Amino acid sequence: MPHDERAPHSPTPGVSVVPSLVRLRAVRRPALVTTATAAALLLTAGPAAAHVHVESDNARALAQEVTLTFAAASESADAGITRLRVVLPEGIEPTDVTYGEGPEGWKLTATDDGYTVTGPAAEAGEDVEYSVVVRQLPDAEELAFKTLQSYSDGRVDRWIELPEPGGEGDGHGHGHGNEAPVLELEAAAPGAAPVGPSPAAPESAPAPSPAPTVEETTASPSARAVAAESEAEDGGLSAAAWAGSVAVVLVAAAAVAFLVRRRGAARQ
């Protein structure tokens, strides 16, 4: 009996394979959705990141003329950011900081413990980025820049919490969304040393004395008397001279009267 060799199975002519592919995709789709959902949960499960960030290309202890770039994310859909107030970490003085770049019309103003950058309000929902130049970074492992972020409607976001040891919160909001921006520093380069303090701003020249007022220029009675005596001595006769002159006139008059009386007596 001859061997019955059957040809390999092939799709029946006229029968489409599309339904099979559809069923395969239907099976795979729930798996893909589950994977994407799990990934999203992993990304959002951790504590919220700070909404003001700081970075630098030369984040090294004792580095000089270092540019720090800050990025402040907007937390409002209705108002724009108008000001960022920064409290400097220990080791950086306000006089050590100069403005780099920022939004058009914004400027830096030094404060007692840091600085502010402010200007026209950004568009609602728009982030703000600016940079400053620090004369020298301190010898530290990390630097925290506490920041108050103000909006045109009066809202203020306070990014001032310091990270807890180990990165864990304490159950009261610390370390879970209000962290100050922190810059981690590499060890100082060999031979690096602290520079001297920033030169103090030159003292302004003392203001000229104001012009004397009318009351100040009015001479007192004693002053007027002294002025009168000086004027008499310089341009006229003094009081003593006037008295002497009067005496001479009186003596002369008396002499004339005496002579007139004698002549009258002689004629009689």
NUTOR-796242 format. One record per residue (C-alpha): chain; x, y, z. Coordinates in steps of 0.5 Angstrom, whole numbers, plus 500, padded with zeros to 3 digits. Layout:
NUTOR-796242
<node><cadena>A</cadena><X>X</X><Y>Y</Y><Z>Z</Z></node>
...
This chain:
NUTOR-796242
<node><cadena>A</cadena><X>500</X><Y>500</Y><Z>500</Z></node>
<node><cadena>A</cadena><X>503</X><Y>506</Y><Z>498</Z></node>
<node><cadena>A</cadena><X>505</X><Y>511</Y><Z>503</Z></node>
<node><cadena>A</cadena><X>500</X><Y>517</Y><Z>504</Z></node>
<node><cadena>A</cadena><X>505</X><Y>523</Y><Z>504</Z></node>
<node><cadena>A</cadena><X>501</X><Y>529</Y><Z>506</Z></node>
<node><cadena>A</cadena><X>503</X><Y>536</Y><Z>504</Z></node>
<node><cadena>A</cadena><X>504</X><Y>541</Y><Z>510</Z></node>
<node><cadena>A</cadena><X>498</X><Y>545</Y><Z>512</Z></node>
<node><cadena>A</cadena><X>497</X><Y>551</Y><Z>508</Z></node>
<node><cadena>A</cadena><X>491</X><Y>556</Y><Z>509</Z></node>
<node><cadena>A</cadena><X>485</X><Y>554</Y><Z>506</Z></node>
<node><cadena>A</cadena><X>484</X><Y>558</Y><Z>499</Z></node>
<node><cadena>A</cadena><X>480</X><Y>564</Y><Z>500</Z></node>
<node><cadena>A</cadena><X>480</X><Y>564</Y><Z>508</Z></node>
<node><cadena>A</cadena><X>483</X><Y>570</Y><Z>511</Z></node>
<node><cadena>A</cadena><X>488</X><Y>570</Y><Z>517</Z></node>
<node><cadena>A</cadena><X>486</X><Y>577</Y><Z>519</Z></node>
<node><cadena>A</cadena><X>482</X><Y>575</Y><Z>525</Z></node>
<node><cadena>A</cadena><X>488</X><Y>571</Y><Z>528</Z></node>
<node><cadena>A</cadena><X>492</X><Y>577</Y><Z>528</Z></node>
<node><cadena>A</cadena><X>486</X><Y>581</Y><Z>531</Z></node>
<node><cadena>A</cadena><X>485</X><Y>575</Y><Z>536</Z></node>
<node><cadena>A</cadena><X>493</X><Y>576</Y><Z>538</Z></node>
<node><cadena>A</cadena><X>493</X><Y>583</Y><Z>538</Z></node>
<node><cadena>A</cadena><X>487</X><Y>583</Y><Z>543</Z></node>
<node><cadena>A</cadena><X>491</X><Y>578</Y><Z>548</Z></node>
<node><cadena>A</cadena><X>497</X><Y>582</Y><Z>548</Z></node>
<node><cadena>A</cadena><X>493</X><Y>589</Y><Z>549</Z></node>
<node><cadena>A</cadena><X>491</X><Y>588</Y><Z>556</Z></node>
<node><cadena>A</cadena><X>499</X><Y>586</Y><Z>558</Z></node>
<node><cadena>A</cadena><X>501</X><Y>592</Y><Z>555</Z></node>
<node><cadena>A</cadena><X>496</X><Y>597</Y><Z>558</Z></node>
<node><cadena>A</cadena><X>498</X><Y>593</Y><Z>565</Z></node>
<node><cadena>A</cadena><X>505</X><Y>594</Y><Z>564</Z></node>
<node><cadena>A</cadena><X>504</X><Y>602</Y><Z>562</Z></node>
<node><cadena>A</cadena><X>500</X><Y>603</Y><Z>568</Z></node>
<node><cadena>A</cadena><X>505</X><Y>599</Y><Z>573</Z></node>
<node><cadena>A</cadena><X>511</X><Y>604</Y><Z>570</Z></node>
<node><cadena>A</cadena><X>507</X><Y>610</Y><Z>571</Z></node>
<node><cadena>A</cadena><X>505</X><Y>608</Y><Z>578</Z></node>
<node><cadena>A</cadena><X>513</X><Y>607</Y><Z>580</Z></node>
<node><cadena>A</cadena><X>514</X><Y>614</Y><Z>577</Z></node>
<node><cadena>A</cadena><X>509</X><Y>617</Y><Z>581</Z></node>
<node><cadena>A</cadena><X>510</X><Y>613</Y><Z>588</Z></node>
<node><cadena>A</cadena><X>516</X><Y>617</Y><Z>590</Z></node>
<node><cadena>A</cadena><X>516</X><Y>623</Y><Z>594</Z></node>
<node><cadena>A</cadena><X>514</X><Y>629</Y><Z>590</Z></node>
<node><cadena>A</cadena><X>520</X><Y>633</Y><Z>587</Z></node>
<node><cadena>A</cadena><X>522</X><Y>640</Y><Z>589</Z></node>
<node><cadena>A</cadena><X>519</X><Y>645</Y><Z>584</Z></node>
<node><cadena>A</cadena><X>525</X><Y>649</Y><Z>584</Z></node>
<node><cadena>A</cadena><X>532</X><Y>646</Y><Z>581</Z></node>
<node><cadena>A</cadena><X>539</X><Y>649</Y><Z>581</Z></node>
<node><cadena>A</cadena><X>545</X><Y>646</Y><Z>577</Z></node>
<node><cadena>A</cadena><X>552</X><Y>648</Y><Z>575</Z></node>
<node><cadena>A</cadena><X>557</X><Y>645</Y><Z>570</Z></node>
<node><cadena>A</cadena><X>562</X><Y>647</Y><Z>576</Z></node>
<node><cadena>A</cadena><X>559</X><Y>644</Y><Z>582</Z></node>
<node><cadena>A</cadena><X>566</X><Y>643</Y><Z>586</Z></node>
<node><cadena>A</cadena><X>568</X><Y>646</Y><Z>593</Z></node>
<node><cadena>A</cadena><X>572</X><Y>652</Y><Z>593</Z></node>
<node><cadena>A</cadena><X>571</X><Y>653</Y><Z>585</Z></node>
<node><cadena>A</cadena><X>571</X><Y>660</Y><Z>583</Z></node>
<node><cadena>A</cadena><X>566</X><Y>664</Y><Z>579</Z></node>
<node><cadena>A</cadena><X>561</X><Y>659</Y><Z>578</Z></node>
<node><cadena>A</cadena><X>555</X><Y>660</Y><Z>574</Z></node>
<node><cadena>A</cadena><X>549</X><Y>657</Y><Z>578</Z></node>
<node><cadena>A</cadena><X>542</X><Y>656</Y><Z>574</Z></node>
<node><cadena>A</cadena><X>536</X><Y>656</Y><Z>577</Z></node>
<node><cadena>A</cadena><X>529</X><Y>653</Y><Z>574</Z></node>
<node><cadena>A</cadena><X>522</X><Y>655</Y><Z>578</Z></node>
<node><cadena>A</cadena><X>516</X><Y>651</Y><Z>575</Z></node>
<node><cadena>A</cadena><X>510</X><Y>654</Y><Z>575</Z></node>
<node><cadena>A</cadena><X>505</X><Y>652</Y><Z>580</Z></node>
<node><cadena>A</cadena><X>499</X><Y>656</Y><Z>578</Z></node>
<node><cadena>A</cadena><X>495</X><Y>656</Y><Z>572</Z></node>
<node><cadena>A</cadena><X>492</X><Y>663</Y><Z>573</Z></node>
<node><cadena>A</cadena><X>498</X><Y>667</Y><Z>575</Z></node>
<node><cadena>A</cadena><X>505</X><Y>668</Y><Z>573</Z></node>
<node><cadena>A</cadena><X>511</X><Y>668</Y><Z>577</Z></node>
<node><cadena>A</cadena><X>513</X><Y>675</Y><Z>579</Z></node>
<node><cadena>A</cadena><X>519</X><Y>674</Y><Z>584</Z></node>
<node><cadena>A</cadena><X>524</X><Y>669</Y><Z>587</Z></node>
<node><cadena>A</cadena><X>527</X><Y>670</Y><Z>594</Z></node>
<node><cadena>A</cadena><X>533</X><Y>666</Y><Z>595</Z></node>
<node><cadena>A</cadena><X>536</X><Y>665</Y><Z>602</Z></node>
<node><cadena>A</cadena><X>544</X><Y>664</Y><Z>601</Z></node>
<node><cadena>A</cadena><X>547</X><Y>658</Y><Z>604</Z></node>
<node><cadena>A</cadena><X>552</X><Y>659</Y><Z>610</Z></node>
<node><cadena>A</cadena><X>559</X><Y>661</Y><Z>606</Z></node>
<node><cadena>A</cadena><X>556</X><Y>665</Y><Z>601</Z></node>
<node><cadena>A</cadena><X>555</X><Y>672</Y><Z>602</Z></node>
<node><cadena>A</cadena><X>550</X><Y>677</Y><Z>598</Z></node>
<node><cadena>A</cadena><X>556</X><Y>681</Y><Z>596</Z></node>
<node><cadena>A</cadena><X>559</X><Y>674</Y><Z>593</Z></node>
<node><cadena>A</cadena><X>553</X><Y>674</Y><Z>588</Z></node>
<node><cadena>A</cadena><X>552</X><Y>677</Y><Z>581</Z></node>
<node><cadena>A</cadena><X>546</X><Y>677</Y><Z>576</Z></node>
<node><cadena>A</cadena><X>547</X><Y>672</Y><Z>570</Z></node>
<node><cadena>A</cadena><X>541</X><Y>672</Y><Z>565</Z></node>
<node><cadena>A</cadena><X>534</X><Y>671</Y><Z>566</Z></node>
<node><cadena>A</cadena><X>527</X><Y>673</Y><Z>564</Z></node>
<node><cadena>A</cadena><X>527</X><Y>680</Y><Z>560</Z></node>
<node><cadena>A</cadena><X>526</X><Y>686</Y><Z>565</Z></node>
<node><cadena>A</cadena><X>528</X><Y>682</Y><Z>571</Z></node>
<node><cadena>A</cadena><X>534</X><Y>684</Y><Z>575</Z></node>
<node><cadena>A</cadena><X>537</X><Y>682</Y><Z>582</Z></node>
<node><cadena>A</cadena><X>537</X><Y>686</Y><Z>588</Z></node>
<node><cadena>A</cadena><X>541</X><Y>684</Y><Z>594</Z></node>
<node><cadena>A</cadena><X>538</X><Y>683</Y><Z>601</Z></node>
<node><cadena>A</cadena><X>541</X><Y>682</Y><Z>608</Z></node>
<node><cadena>A</cadena><X>541</X><Y>674</Y><Z>607</Z></node>
<node><cadena>A</cadena><X>541</X><Y>673</Y><Z>600</Z></node>
<node><cadena>A</cadena><X>538</X><Y>676</Y><Z>594</Z></node>
<node><cadena>A</cadena><X>531</X><Y>677</Y><Z>590</Z></node>
<node><cadena>A</cadena><X>530</X><Y>676</Y><Z>582</Z></node>
<node><cadena>A</cadena><X>524</X><Y>680</Y><Z>580</Z></node>
<node><cadena>A</cadena><X>521</X><Y>683</Y><Z>574</Z></node>
<node><cadena>A</cadena><X>514</X><Y>683</Y><Z>570</Z></node>
<node><cadena>A</cadena><X>510</X><Y>677</Y><Z>571</Z></node>
<node><cadena>A</cadena><X>511</X><Y>671</Y><Z>567</Z></node>
<node><cadena>A</cadena><X>505</X><Y>668</Y><Z>563</Z></node>
<node><cadena>A</cadena><X>501</X><Y>664</Y><Z>567</Z></node>
<node><cadena>A</cadena><X>503</X><Y>657</Y><Z>567</Z></node>
<node><cadena>A</cadena><X>510</X><Y>659</Y><Z>565</Z></node>
<node><cadena>A</cadena><X>516</X><Y>657</Y><Z>568</Z></node>
<node><cadena>A</cadena><X>522</X><Y>662</Y><Z>570</Z></node>
<node><cadena>A</cadena><X>529</X><Y>660</Y><Z>569</Z></node>
<node><cadena>A</cadena><X>535</X><Y>665</Y><Z>571</Z></node>
<node><cadena>A</cadena><X>542</X><Y>664</Y><Z>573</Z></node>
<node><cadena>A</cadena><X>547</X><Y>668</Y><Z>578</Z></node>
<node><cadena>A</cadena><X>555</X><Y>668</Y><Z>578</Z></node>
<node><cadena>A</cadena><X>558</X><Y>666</Y><Z>585</Z></node>
<node><cadena>A</cadena><X>565</X><Y>669</Y><Z>587</Z></node>
<node><cadena>A</cadena><X>567</X><Y>662</Y><Z>590</Z></node>
<node><cadena>A</cadena><X>563</X><Y>656</Y><Z>593</Z></node>
<node><cadena>A</cadena><X>564</X><Y>654</Y><Z>600</Z></node>
<node><cadena>A</cadena><X>568</X><Y>648</Y><Z>602</Z></node>
<node><cadena>A</cadena><X>562</X><Y>644</Y><Z>603</Z></node>
<node><cadena>A</cadena><X>558</X><Y>637</Y><Z>601</Z></node>
<node><cadena>A</cadena><X>552</X><Y>641</Y><Z>599</Z></node>
<node><cadena>A</cadena><X>548</X><Y>647</Y><Z>598</Z></node>
<node><cadena>A</cadena><X>541</X><Y>649</Y><Z>600</Z></node>
<node><cadena>A</cadena><X>538</X><Y>655</Y><Z>597</Z></node>
<node><cadena>A</cadena><X>531</X><Y>656</Y><Z>600</Z></node>
<node><cadena>A</cadena><X>527</X><Y>660</Y><Z>596</Z></node>
<node><cadena>A</cadena><X>520</X><Y>663</Y><Z>596</Z></node>
<node><cadena>A</cadena><X>516</X><Y>664</Y><Z>589</Z></node>
<node><cadena>A</cadena><X>511</X><Y>669</Y><Z>589</Z></node>
<node><cadena>A</cadena><X>506</X><Y>670</Y><Z>583</Z></node>
<node><cadena>A</cadena><X>502</X><Y>676</Y><Z>581</Z></node>
<node><cadena>A</cadena><X>496</X><Y>674</Y><Z>585</Z></node>
<node><cadena>A</cadena><X>499</X><Y>674</Y><Z>591</Z></node>
<node><cadena>A</cadena><X>500</X><Y>667</Y><Z>592</Z></node>
<node><cadena>A</cadena><X>507</X><Y>665</Y><Z>595</Z></node>
<node><cadena>A</cadena><X>510</X><Y>658</Y><Z>594</Z></node>
<node><cadena>A</cadena><X>515</X><Y>656</Y><Z>600</Z></node>
<node><cadena>A</cadena><X>521</X><Y>651</Y><Z>597</Z></node>
<node><cadena>A</cadena><X>525</X><Y>652</Y><Z>604</Z></node>
<node><cadena>A</cadena><X>525</X><Y>645</Y><Z>607</Z></node>
<node><cadena>A</cadena><X>531</X><Y>641</Y><Z>608</Z></node>
<node><cadena>A</cadena><X>532</X><Y>634</Y><Z>606</Z></node>
<node><cadena>A</cadena><X>532</X><Y>629</Y><Z>612</Z></node>
<node><cadena>A</cadena><X>537</X><Y>625</Y><Z>613</Z></node>
<node><cadena>A</cadena><X>537</X><Y>619</Y><Z>608</Z></node>
<node><cadena>A</cadena><X>532</X><Y>622</Y><Z>604</Z></node>
<node><cadena>A</cadena><X>526</X><Y>620</Y><Z>608</Z></node>
<node><cadena>A</cadena><X>520</X><Y>625</Y><Z>611</Z></node>
<node><cadena>A</cadena><X>518</X><Y>626</Y><Z>618</Z></node>
<node><cadena>A</cadena><X>511</X><Y>625</Y><Z>617</Z></node>
<node><cadena>A</cadena><X>509</X><Y>632</Y><Z>617</Z></node>
<node><cadena>A</cadena><X>511</X><Y>635</Y><Z>610</Z></node>
<node><cadena>A</cadena><X>518</X><Y>635</Y><Z>611</Z></node>
<node><cadena>A</cadena><X>522</X><Y>632</Y><Z>605</Z></node>
<node><cadena>A</cadena><X>515</X><Y>631</Y><Z>601</Z></node>
<node><cadena>A</cadena><X>514</X><Y>636</Y><Z>596</Z></node>
<node><cadena>A</cadena><X>517</X><Y>643</Y><Z>599</Z></node>
<node><cadena>A</cadena><X>524</X><Y>642</Y><Z>599</Z></node>
<node><cadena>A</cadena><X>529</X><Y>647</Y><Z>598</Z></node>
<node><cadena>A</cadena><X>533</X><Y>646</Y><Z>591</Z></node>
<node><cadena>A</cadena><X>540</X><Y>643</Y><Z>593</Z></node>
<node><cadena>A</cadena><X>546</X><Y>643</Y><Z>589</Z></node>
<node><cadena>A</cadena><X>551</X><Y>637</Y><Z>591</Z></node>
<node><cadena>A</cadena><X>558</X><Y>639</Y><Z>591</Z></node>
<node><cadena>A</cadena><X>564</X><Y>635</Y><Z>589</Z></node>
<node><cadena>A</cadena><X>571</X><Y>635</Y><Z>593</Z></node>
<node><cadena>A</cadena><X>575</X><Y>641</Y><Z>592</Z></node>
<node><cadena>A</cadena><X>581</X><Y>641</Y><Z>587</Z></node>
<node><cadena>A</cadena><X>588</X><Y>640</Y><Z>589</Z></node>
<node><cadena>A</cadena><X>591</X><Y>646</Y><Z>592</Z></node>
<node><cadena>A</cadena><X>584</X><Y>650</Y><Z>592</Z></node>
<node><cadena>A</cadena><X>584</X><Y>655</Y><Z>598</Z></node>
<node><cadena>A</cadena><X>579</X><Y>660</Y><Z>600</Z></node>
<node><cadena>A</cadena><X>579</X><Y>667</Y><Z>597</Z></node>
<node><cadena>A</cadena><X>579</X><Y>673</Y><Z>601</Z></node>
<node><cadena>A</cadena><X>572</X><Y>676</Y><Z>603</Z></node>
<node><cadena>A</cadena><X>569</X><Y>680</Y><Z>598</Z></node>
<node><cadena>A</cadena><X>571</X><Y>688</Y><Z>597</Z></node>
<node><cadena>A</cadena><X>566</X><Y>692</Y><Z>601</Z></node>
<node><cadena>A</cadena><X>563</X><Y>697</Y><Z>597</Z></node>
<node><cadena>A</cadena><X>566</X><Y>704</Y><Z>596</Z></node>
<node><cadena>A</cadena><X>564</X><Y>709</Y><Z>602</Z></node>
<node><cadena>A</cadena><X>560</X><Y>714</Y><Z>598</Z></node>
<node><cadena>A</cadena><X>563</X><Y>721</Y><Z>599</Z></node>
<node><cadena>A</cadena><X>560</X><Y>725</Y><Z>605</Z></node>
<node><cadena>A</cadena><X>554</X><Y>730</Y><Z>602</Z></node>
<node><cadena>A</cadena><X>556</X><Y>737</Y><Z>602</Z></node>
<node><cadena>A</cadena><X>553</X><Y>741</Y><Z>607</Z></node>
<node><cadena>A</cadena><X>546</X><Y>744</Y><Z>605</Z></node>
<node><cadena>A</cadena><X>546</X><Y>752</Y><Z>604</Z></node>
<node><cadena>A</cadena><X>544</X><Y>756</Y><Z>610</Z></node>
<node><cadena>A</cadena><X>537</X><Y>758</Y><Z>611</Z></node>
<node><cadena>A</cadena><X>534</X><Y>765</Y><Z>611</Z></node>
<node><cadena>A</cadena><X>534</X><Y>764</Y><Z>619</Z></node>
<node><cadena>A</cadena><X>541</X><Y>761</Y><Z>619</Z></node>
<node><cadena>A</cadena><X>544</X><Y>767</Y><Z>615</Z></node>
<node><cadena>A</cadena><X>540</X><Y>772</Y><Z>620</Z></node>
<node><cadena>A</cadena><X>545</X><Y>775</Y><Z>624</Z></node>
<node><cadena>A</cadena><X>544</X><Y>775</Y><Z>632</Z></node>
<node><cadena>A</cadena><X>544</X><Y>782</Y><Z>635</Z></node>
<node><cadena>A</cadena><X>551</X><Y>781</Y><Z>638</Z></node>
<node><cadena>A</cadena><X>553</X><Y>779</Y><Z>631</Z></node>
<node><cadena>A</cadena><X>550</X><Y>785</Y><Z>628</Z></node>
<node><cadena>A</cadena><X>554</X><Y>790</Y><Z>633</Z></node>
<node><cadena>A</cadena><X>560</X><Y>786</Y><Z>632</Z></node>
<node><cadena>A</cadena><X>559</X><Y>788</Y><Z>624</Z></node>
<node><cadena>A</cadena><X>557</X><Y>795</Y><Z>626</Z></node>
<node><cadena>A</cadena><X>564</X><Y>796</Y><Z>630</Z></node>
<node><cadena>A</cadena><X>568</X><Y>793</Y><Z>624</Z></node>
<node><cadena>A</cadena><X>564</X><Y>797</Y><Z>619</Z></node>
<node><cadena>A</cadena><X>565</X><Y>803</Y><Z>623</Z></node>
<node><cadena>A</cadena><X>573</X><Y>802</Y><Z>624</Z></node>
<node><cadena>A</cadena><X>574</X><Y>800</Y><Z>616</Z></node>
<node><cadena>A</cadena><X>570</X><Y>805</Y><Z>613</Z></node>
<node><cadena>A</cadena><X>568</X><Y>811</Y><Z>618</Z></node>
<node><cadena>A</cadena><X>569</X><Y>814</Y><Z>625</Z></node>
<node><cadena>A</cadena><X>569</X><Y>810</Y><Z>631</Z></node>
<node><cadena>A</cadena><X>565</X><Y>812</Y><Z>637</Z></node>
<node><cadena>A</cadena><X>571</X><Y>815</Y><Z>641</Z></node>
<node><cadena>A</cadena><X>573</X><Y>819</Y><Z>635</Z></node>
<node><cadena>A</cadena><X>566</X><Y>822</Y><Z>635</Z></node>
<node><cadena>A</cadena><X>566</X><Y>823</Y><Z>642</Z></node>
<node><cadena>A</cadena><X>572</X><Y>827</Y><Z>641</Z></node>
<node><cadena>A</cadena><X>570</X><Y>831</Y><Z>636</Z></node>
<node><cadena>A</cadena><X>564</X><Y>833</Y><Z>640</Z></node>
<node><cadena>A</cadena><X>568</X><Y>835</Y><Z>645</Z></node>
<node><cadena>A</cadena><X>573</X><Y>840</Y><Z>641</Z></node>
<node><cadena>A</cadena><X>567</X><Y>843</Y><Z>638</Z></node>
<node><cadena>A</cadena><X>564</X><Y>845</Y><Z>645</Z></node>
<node><cadena>A</cadena><X>570</X><Y>847</Y><Z>648</Z></node>
<node><cadena>A</cadena><X>571</X><Y>852</Y><Z>641</Z></node>
<node><cadena>A</cadena><X>564</X><Y>855</Y><Z>643</Z></node>
<node><cadena>A</cadena><X>565</X><Y>856</Y><Z>650</Z></node>
<node><cadena>A</cadena><X>572</X><Y>860</Y><Z>648</Z></node>
<node><cadena>A</cadena><X>568</X><Y>864</Y><Z>643</Z></node>
<node><cadena>A</cadena><X>563</X><Y>866</Y><Z>648</Z></node>
<node><cadena>A</cadena><X>568</X><Y>868</Y><Z>653</Z></node>
<node><cadena>A</cadena><X>571</X><Y>872</Y><Z>648</Z></node>
<node><cadena>A</cadena><X>565</X><Y>876</Y><Z>646</Z></node>
<node><cadena>A</cadena><X>563</X><Y>877</Y><Z>653</Z></node>
<node><cadena>A</cadena><X>570</X><Y>880</Y><Z>655</Z></node>
<node><cadena>A</cadena><X>569</X><Y>885</Y><Z>649</Z></node>
<node><cadena>A</cadena><X>562</X><Y>887</Y><Z>651</Z></node>
<node><cadena>A</cadena><X>565</X><Y>889</Y><Z>658</Z></node>
<node><cadena>A</cadena><X>571</X><Y>893</Y><Z>655</Z></node>
<node><cadena>A</cadena><X>566</X><Y>897</Y><Z>651</Z></node>
<node><cadena>A</cadena><X>562</X><Y>899</Y><Z>657</Z></node>
